[in-house]
Amino acid sequence: MVFLSRPGPVGAASSVLVSLAAVPAVAAPAMPPPARPEDRAGDHLSVVVEHAEPGKDGTYELFCHPAGGSHPDPAGACRAVDGQTQWGRDLFAPVAPGSDCTMIYGGPATAHVTGTWAGRPVDAGYDRSNGCEIGRWDRMVPLLPSLAESPRP
């Protein structure tokens, strides 16, 4: 406790009691939450494949640097994506509007890739609706599954 003197209303000294009990107590540090797979260091992609060939549909997690996750070929997928990564270029960008694409249908397969690559967010959709989209898909194999050629009439 601290006593302070100051002049009172009639000029006499009065004492004021200041309590140090008003100082807040320091809280104990909280424990951090347990680490989740998506909190791992390095690049992380989630891949959802639908309407592909039998046995190729599914949801896969891919971690790179180091390679791991539930993806069927994590090391190959990381190498393929690493090999196409260039500074200043969006590896996952859609086909440019106005592109001339062959009207070849590659089947109903679709894929959605989300996560983080090279420190940047990824949210990309893939299909095989024309020659440009088929080429875009095929450049991502084995991140995306390799699909057999569509039967020709």
Long-range contacts (C-beta under 8 A, 24 or more apart in sequence): 37-61, 37-63, 37-69, 41-65, 42-66, 43-78, 43-81, 43-115, 43-116, 43-117, 43-118, 44-69, 44-115, 44-116, 45-81, 45-113, 45-114, 45-115, 45-116, 45-117, 45-122, 45-143, 46-113, 46-114, 46-115, 47-71, 47-111, 47-112, 47-113, 47-143, 47-144, 48-111, 48-112, 48-113, 49-109, 49-110, 49-111, 49-144, 49-145, 50-109, 50-110, 50-111, 51-107, 51-108, 51-109, 51-110, 52-107, 52-109, 52-111, 52-145, 52-147, 53-109, 53-145, 53-147, 53-148, 56-109, 56-145, 56-147, 62-115, 62-143, 71-143, 72-142, 72-145, 73-142, 76-142, 77-142, 77-143, 80-140, 80-141, 80-142, 80-143, 81-117, 81-140, 81-143, 84-139, 85-117, 85-118, 90-120, 91-117, 92-117, 92-122, 92-123, 92-124, 93-124, 94-124, 94-125, 94-136, 95-132, 95-133, 95-136, 99-132, 101-130, 101-131, 101-132, 101-133, 102-130, 102-131, 102-132, 103-130, 103-131, 104-130, 104-131, 104-134, 104-150, 105-129, 105-130, 105-150, 106-130, 106-133, 106-134, 106-137, 106-147, 106-150, 107-147, 107-150, 109-137, 109-145, 109-147, 111-137, 111-140, 111-144, 113-140, 113-143, 113-144
